[in-house]
């Protein structure tokens, strides 16, 4: 049986999981911003064409 993890090891694992979660959230947010930017450009093109 493994000895009990030290407090530092437990904190390290907690922080690793937090970083992984935040990296996924950041990737989703970047993708959303990219889509919003493309939608904005498309709407601008459409509105210019309507003039």
PDB file of N, CA, C and O in Angstrom:
ATOM      1  N   UNK A   1       0.841  -1.192   0.000  1.00  0.00           N
ATOM      2  CA  UNK A   1       0.000   0.000   0.000  1.00  0.00           C
ATOM      3  C   UNK A   1       0.879   1.246   0.000  1.00  0.00           C
ATOM      4  O   UNK A   1       1.896   1.312   0.690  1.00  0.00           O
ATOM      5  N   UNK A   2       0.460   2.234  -0.794  1.00  0.00           N
ATOM      6  CA  UNK A   2       1.218   3.484  -0.877  1.00  0.00           C
ATOM      7  C   UNK A   2       1.066   4.289   0.402  1.00  0.00           C
ATOM      8  O   UNK A   2       0.002   4.309   1.020  1.00  0.00           O
ATOM      9  N   UNK A   3       2.136   4.946   0.782  1.00  0.00           N
ATOM     10  CA  UNK A   3       1.994   5.848   1.929  1.00  0.00           C
ATOM     11  C   UNK A   3       1.060   7.000   1.573  1.00  0.00           C
ATOM     12  O   UNK A   3       0.900   7.330   0.398  1.00  0.00           O
ATOM     13  N   UNK A   4       0.450   7.605   2.573  1.00  0.00           N
ATOM     14  CA  UNK A   4      -0.469   8.725   2.353  1.00  0.00           C
ATOM     15  C   UNK A   4       0.260   9.858   1.625  1.00  0.00           C
ATOM     16  O   UNK A   4       1.408  10.185   1.928  1.00  0.00           O
ATOM     17  N   UNK A   5      -0.439  10.436   0.670  1.00  0.00           N
ATOM     18  CA  UNK A   5       0.177  11.537  -0.075  1.00  0.00           C
ATOM     19  C   UNK A   5       0.412  12.718   0.860  1.00  0.00           C
ATOM     20  O   UNK A   5      -0.351  12.979   1.790  1.00  0.00           O
ATOM     21  N   UNK A   6       1.490  13.408   0.570  1.00  0.00           N
ATOM     22  CA  UNK A   6       1.766  14.611   1.361  1.00  0.00           C
ATOM     23  C   UNK A   6       0.788  15.709   0.966  1.00  0.00           C
ATOM     24  O   UNK A   6       0.138  15.637  -0.077  1.00  0.00           O
ATOM     25  N   UNK A   7       0.697  16.717   1.810  1.00  0.00           N
ATOM     26  CA  UNK A   7      -0.179  17.853   1.513  1.00  0.00           C
ATOM     27  C   UNK A   7       0.252  18.518   0.209  1.00  0.00           C
ATOM     28  O   UNK A   7      -0.587  18.962  -0.574  1.00  0.00           O
ATOM     29  N   UNK A   8       1.555  18.584  -0.018  1.00  0.00           N
ATOM     30  CA  UNK A   8       2.061  19.218  -1.245  1.00  0.00           C
ATOM     31  C   UNK A   8       1.634  18.418  -2.473  1.00  0.00           C
ATOM     32  O   UNK A   8       1.261  19.002  -3.491  1.00  0.00           O
ATOM     33  N   UNK A   9       1.685  17.080  -2.387  1.00  0.00           N
ATOM     34  CA  UNK A   9       1.264  16.250  -3.519  1.00  0.00           C
ATOM     35  C   UNK A   9      -0.228  16.411  -3.785  1.00  0.00           C
ATOM     36  O   UNK A   9      -0.655  16.481  -4.937  1.00  0.00           O
ATOM     37  N   UNK A  10      -1.012  16.468  -2.725  1.00  0.00           N
ATOM     38  CA  UNK A  10      -2.453  16.634  -2.886  1.00  0.00           C
ATOM     39  C   UNK A  10      -2.761  17.998  -3.520  1.00  0.00           C
ATOM     40  O   UNK A  10      -3.605  18.097  -4.410  1.00  0.00           O
ATOM     41  N   UNK A  11      -2.082  19.030  -3.062  1.00  0.00           N
ATOM     42  CA  UNK A  11      -2.280  20.374  -3.619  1.00  0.00           C
ATOM     43  C   UNK A  11      -1.850  20.407  -5.080  1.00  0.00           C
ATOM     44  O   UNK A  11      -2.505  21.037  -5.910  1.00  0.00           O
ATOM     45  N   UNK A  12      -0.758  19.733  -5.390  1.00  0.00           N
ATOM     46  CA  UNK A  12      -0.250  19.668  -6.758  1.00  0.00           C
ATOM     47  C   UNK A  12      -1.287  19.034  -7.684  1.00  0.00           C
ATOM     48  O   UNK A  12      -1.547  19.540  -8.776  1.00  0.00           O
ATOM     49  N   UNK A  13      -1.874  17.929  -7.241  1.00  0.00           N
ATOM     50  CA  UNK A  13      -2.877  17.239  -8.039  1.00  0.00           C
ATOM     51  C   UNK A  13      -4.114  18.125  -8.222  1.00  0.00           C
ATOM     52  O   UNK A  13      -4.676  18.189  -9.315  1.00  0.00           O
ATOM     53  N   UNK A  14      -4.529  18.795  -7.170  1.00  0.00           N
ATOM     54  CA  UNK A  14      -5.680  19.702  -7.242  1.00  0.00           C
ATOM     55  C   UNK A  14      -5.412  20.818  -8.254  1.00  0.00           C
ATOM     56  O   UNK A  14      -6.277  21.150  -9.065  1.00  0.00           O
ATOM     57  N   UNK A  15      -4.216  21.388  -8.202  1.00  0.00           N
ATOM     58  CA  UNK A  15      -3.867  22.474  -9.121  1.00  0.00           C
ATOM     59  C   UNK A  15      -3.758  21.980 -10.552  1.00  0.00           C
ATOM     60  O   UNK A  15      -4.116  22.699 -11.485  1.00  0.00           O
ATOM     61  N   UNK A  16      -3.266  20.758 -10.739  1.00  0.00           N
ATOM     62  CA  UNK A  16      -3.193  20.181 -12.086  1.00  0.00           C
ATOM     63  C   UNK A  16      -4.588  20.040 -12.690  1.00  0.00           C
ATOM     64  O   UNK A  16      -4.811  20.372 -13.855  1.00  0.00           O
ATOM     65  N   UNK A  17      -5.526  19.542 -11.879  1.00  0.00           N
ATOM     66  CA  UNK A  17      -6.911  19.401 -12.368  1.00  0.00           C
ATOM     67  C   UNK A  17      -7.509  20.764 -12.683  1.00  0.00           C
ATOM     68  O   UNK A  17      -8.225  20.918 -13.673  1.00  0.00           O
ATOM     69  N   UNK A  18      -7.217  21.755 -11.844  1.00  0.00           N
ATOM     70  CA  UNK A  18      -7.740  23.105 -12.065  1.00  0.00           C
ATOM     71  C   UNK A  18      -7.183  23.689 -13.364  1.00  0.00           C
ATOM     72  O   UNK A  18      -7.921  24.296 -14.140  1.00  0.00           O
ATOM     73  N   UNK A  19      -5.893  23.510 -13.598  1.00  0.00           N
ATOM     74  CA  UNK A  19      -5.268  24.010 -14.830  1.00  0.00           C
ATOM     75  C   UNK A  19      -5.899  23.339 -16.044  1.00  0.00           C
ATOM     76  O   UNK A  19      -6.190  24.000 -17.040  1.00  0.00           O
ATOM     77  N   UNK A  20      -6.112  22.025 -15.962  1.00  0.00           N
ATOM     78  CA  UNK A  20      -6.712  21.298 -17.080  1.00  0.00           C
ATOM     79  C   UNK A  20      -8.112  21.836 -17.373  1.00  0.00           C
ATOM     80  O   UNK A  20      -8.468  22.043 -18.533  1.00  0.00           O
ATOM     81  N   UNK A  21      -8.906  22.061 -16.323  1.00  0.00           N
ATOM     82  CA  UNK A  21     -10.264  22.579 -16.491  1.00  0.00           C
ATOM     83  C   UNK A  21     -10.234  23.985 -17.102  1.00  0.00           C
ATOM     84  O   UNK A  21     -11.023  24.300 -17.993  1.00  0.00           O
ATOM     85  N   UNK A  22      -9.323  24.818 -16.617  1.00  0.00           N
ATOM     86  CA  UNK A  22      -9.247  26.194 -17.122  1.00  0.00           C
ATOM     87  C   UNK A  22      -8.735  26.241 -18.558  1.00  0.00           C
ATOM     88  O   UNK A  22      -9.147  27.103 -19.335  1.00  0.00           O
ATOM     89  N   UNK A  23      -7.837  25.319 -18.917  1.00  0.00           N
ATOM     90  CA  UNK A  23      -7.353  25.273 -20.304  1.00  0.00           C
ATOM     91  C   UNK A  23      -8.494  24.904 -21.247  1.00  0.00           C
ATOM     92  O   UNK A  23      -8.604  25.462 -22.339  1.00  0.00           O
ATOM     93  N   UNK A  24      -9.345  23.964 -20.827  1.00  0.00           N
ATOM     94  CA  UNK A  24     -10.499  23.595 -21.655  1.00  0.00           C
ATOM     95  C   UNK A  24     -11.462  24.769 -21.781  1.00  0.00           C
ATOM     96  O   UNK A  24     -11.985  25.038 -22.862  1.00  0.00           O
ATOM     97  N   UNK A  25     -11.692  25.462 -20.676  1.00  0.00           N
ATOM     98  CA  UNK A  25     -12.589  26.626 -20.680  1.00  0.00           C
ATOM     99  C   UNK A  25     -12.029  27.718 -21.592  1.00  0.00           C
ATOM    100  O   UNK A  25     -12.777  28.349 -22.339  1.00  0.00           O
ATOM    101  N   UNK A  26     -10.721  27.941 -21.533  1.00  0.00           N
ATOM    102  CA  UNK A  26     -10.080  28.949 -22.373  1.00  0.00           C
ATOM    103  C   UNK A  26     -10.226  28.587 -23.844  1.00  0.00           C
ATOM    104  O   UNK A  26     -10.503  29.453 -24.673  1.00  0.00           O
ATOM    105  N   UNK A  27     -10.041  27.311 -24.173  1.00  0.00           N
ATOM    106  CA  UNK A  27     -10.179  26.876 -25.566  1.00  0.00           C
ATOM    107  C   UNK A  27     -11.603  27.114 -26.060  1.00  0.00           C
ATOM    108  O   UNK A  27     -11.807  27.564 -27.188  1.00  0.00           O
ATOM    109  N   UNK A  28     -12.593  26.809 -25.206  1.00  0.00           N
ATOM    110  CA  UNK A  28     -14.002  27.050 -25.592  1.00  0.00           C
ATOM    111  C   UNK A  28     -14.251  28.536 -25.807  1.00  0.00           C
ATOM    112  O   UNK A  28     -14.912  28.929 -26.767  1.00  0.00           O
ATOM    113  N   UNK A  29     -13.719  29.358 -24.910  1.00  0.00           N
ATOM    114  CA  UNK A  29     -13.925  30.806 -25.033  1.00  0.00           C
ATOM    115  C   UNK A  29     -13.261  31.360 -26.282  1.00  0.00           C
ATOM    116  O   UNK A  29     -13.822  32.224 -26.955  1.00  0.00           O
ATOM    117  N   UNK A  30     -12.063  30.866 -26.595  1.00  0.00           N
ATOM    118  CA  UNK A  30     -11.381  31.316 -27.823  1.00  0.00           C
ATOM    119  C   UNK A  30     -12.198  30.947 -29.049  1.00  0.00           C
ATOM    120  O   UNK A  30     -12.333  31.748 -29.974  1.00  0.00           O
ATOM    121  N   UNK A  31     -12.749  29.727 -29.059  1.00  0.00           N
ATOM    122  CA  UNK A  31     -13.563  29.287 -30.192  1.00  0.00           C
ATOM    123  C   UNK A  31     -14.814  30.155 -30.312  1.00  0.00           C
ATOM    124  O   UNK A  31     -15.209  30.531 -31.415  1.00  0.00           O
ATOM    125  N   UNK A  32     -15.431  30.469 -29.181  1.00  0.00           N
ATOM    126  CA  UNK A  32     -16.634  31.309 -29.203  1.00  0.00           C
ATOM    127  C   UNK A  32     -16.305  32.698 -29.737  1.00  0.00           C
ATOM    128  O   UNK A  32     -17.064  33.255 -30.531  1.00  0.00           O
ATOM    129  N   UNK A  33     -15.184  33.257 -29.309  1.00  0.00           N
ATOM    130  CA  UNK A  33     -14.780  34.581 -29.801  1.00  0.00           C
ATOM    131  C   UNK A  33     -14.515  34.555 -31.303  1.00  0.00           C
ATOM    132  O   UNK A  33     -14.849  35.499 -32.019  1.00  0.00           O
ATOM    133  N   UNK A  34     -13.914  33.469 -31.769  1.00  0.00           N
ATOM    134  CA  UNK A  34     -13.643  33.343 -33.203  1.00  0.00           C
ATOM    135  C   UNK A  34     -14.946  33.309 -33.990  1.00  0.00           C
ATOM    136  O   UNK A  34     -15.072  33.965 -35.024  1.00  0.00           O
ATOM    137  N   UNK A  35     -15.917  32.540 -33.494  1.00  0.00           N
ATOM    138  CA  UNK A  35     -17.221  32.458 -34.163  1.00  0.00           C
ATOM    139  C   UNK A  35     -17.898  33.824 -34.149  1.00  0.00           C
ATOM    140  O   UNK A  35     -18.458  34.250 -35.159  1.00  0.00           O
ATOM    141  N   UNK A  36     -17.850  34.509 -33.011  1.00  0.00           N
ATOM    142  CA  UNK A  36     -18.479  35.833 -32.922  1.00  0.00           C
ATOM    143  C   UNK A  36     -17.809  36.821 -33.883  1.00  0.00           C
ATOM    144  O   UNK A  36     -18.483  37.642 -34.506  1.00  0.00           O
ATOM    145  N   UNK A  37     -16.496  36.736 -33.996  1.00  0.00           N
ATOM    146  CA  UNK A  37     -15.788  37.616 -34.919  1.00  0.00           C
ATOM    147  C   UNK A  37     -16.194  37.362 -36.358  1.00  0.00           C
ATOM    148  O   UNK A  37     -16.386  38.300 -37.132  1.00  0.00           O
ATOM    149  N   UNK A  38     -16.325  36.081 -36.719  1.00  0.00           N
ATOM    150  CA  UNK A  38     -16.735  35.732 -38.080  1.00  0.00           C
ATOM    151  C   UNK A  38     -18.173  36.180 -38.349  1.00  0.00           C
ATOM    152  O   UNK A  38     -18.490  36.678 -39.429  1.00  0.00           O
ATOM    153  N   UNK A  39     -19.035  35.992 -37.346  1.00  0.00           N
ATOM    154  CA  UNK A  39     -20.433  36.414 -37.506  1.00  0.00           C
ATOM    155  C   UNK A  39     -20.505  37.926 -37.676  1.00  0.00           C
ATOM    156  O   UNK A  39     -21.270  38.429 -38.499  1.00  0.00           O
ATOM    157  N   UNK A  40     -19.713  38.641 -36.903  1.00  0.00           N
ATOM    158  CA  UNK A  40     -19.700  40.099 -37.001  1.00  0.00           C
ATOM    159  C   UNK A  40     -19.234  40.538 -38.389  1.00  0.00           C
ATOM    160  O   UNK A  40     -19.826  41.433 -38.993  1.00  0.00           O
ATOM    161  N   UNK A  41     -18.177  39.908 -38.889  1.00  0.00           N
ATOM    162  CA  UNK A  41     -17.666  40.256 -40.224  1.00  0.00           C
ATOM    163  C   UNK A  41     -18.718  39.950 -41.290  1.00  0.00           C
ATOM    164  O   UNK A  41     -18.902  40.721 -42.232  1.00  0.00           O
ATOM    165  N   UNK A  42     -19.394  38.832 -41.135  1.00  0.00           N
ATOM    166  CA  UNK A  42     -20.433  38.458 -42.104  1.00  0.00           C
ATOM    167  C   UNK A  42     -21.580  39.455 -42.089  1.00  0.00           C
ATOM    168  O   UNK A  42     -22.069  39.870 -43.140  1.00  0.00           O
ATOM    169  N   UNK A  43     -22.011  39.840 -40.878  1.00  0.00           N
ATOM    170  CA  UNK A  43     -23.096  40.821 -40.767  1.00  0.00           C
ATOM    171  C   UNK A  43     -22.678  42.167 -41.368  1.00  0.00           C
ATOM    172  O   UNK A  43     -23.479  42.857 -41.998  1.00  0.00           O
ATOM    173  N   UNK A  44     -21.432  42.519 -41.164  1.00  0.00           N
ATOM    174  CA  UNK A  44     -20.930  43.776 -41.743  1.00  0.00           C
ATOM    175  C   UNK A  44     -20.964  43.708 -43.273  1.00  0.00           C
ATOM    176  O   UNK A  44     -21.363  44.667 -43.934  1.00  0.00           O
ATOM    177  N   UNK A  45     -20.547  42.576 -43.825  1.00  0.00           N
ATOM    178  CA  UNK A  45     -20.578  42.410 -45.283  1.00  0.00           C
ATOM    179  C   UNK A  45     -22.003  42.486 -45.804  1.00  0.00           C
ATOM    180  O   UNK A  45     -22.260  43.109 -46.834  1.00  0.00           O
ATOM    181  N   UNK A  46     -22.938  41.846 -45.088  1.00  0.00           N
ATOM    182  CA  UNK A  46     -24.332  41.853 -45.509  1.00  0.00           C
ATOM    183  C   UNK A  46     -24.894  43.270 -45.463  1.00  0.00           C
ATOM    184  O   UNK A  46     -25.599  43.695 -46.378  1.00  0.00           O
ATOM    185  N   UNK A  47     -24.579  43.997 -44.394  1.00  0.00           N
ATOM    186  CA  UNK A  47     -25.119  45.353 -44.269  1.00  0.00           C
ATOM    187  C   UNK A  47     -24.524  46.284 -45.311  1.00  0.00           C
ATOM    188  O   UNK A  47     -25.210  47.192 -45.781  1.00  0.00           O
ATOM    189  N   UNK A  48     -23.259  46.081 -45.685  1.00  0.00           N
ATOM    190  CA  UNK A  48     -22.646  46.894 -46.728  1.00  0.00           C
ATOM    191  C   UNK A  48     -23.284  46.600 -48.075  1.00  0.00           C
ATOM    192  O   UNK A  48     -23.448  47.492 -48.907  1.00  0.00           O
ATOM    193  N   UNK A  49     -23.642  45.337 -48.280  1.00  0.00           N
ATOM    194  CA  UNK A  49     -24.295  44.941 -49.538  1.00  0.00           C
ATOM    195  C   UNK A  49     -25.700  45.478 -49.651  1.00  0.00           C
ATOM    196  O   UNK A  49     -26.212  45.633 -50.760  1.00  0.00           O
ATOM    197  N   UNK A  50     -26.339  45.766 -48.532  1.00  0.00           N
ATOM    198  CA  UNK A  50     -27.722  46.247 -48.536  1.00  0.00           C
ATOM    199  C   UNK A  50     -27.806  47.729 -48.894  1.00  0.00           C
ATOM    200  O   UNK A  50     -28.878  48.230 -49.235  1.00  0.00           O
ATOM    201  N   UNK A  51     -26.685  48.420 -48.815  1.00  0.00           N
ATOM    202  CA  UNK A  51     -26.689  49.868 -49.112  1.00  0.00           C
ATOM    203  C   UNK A  51     -26.941  50.170 -50.565  1.00  0.00           C
ATOM    204  O   UNK A  51     -26.972  51.337 -50.957  1.00  0.00           O
TER     205      UNK A  51
END
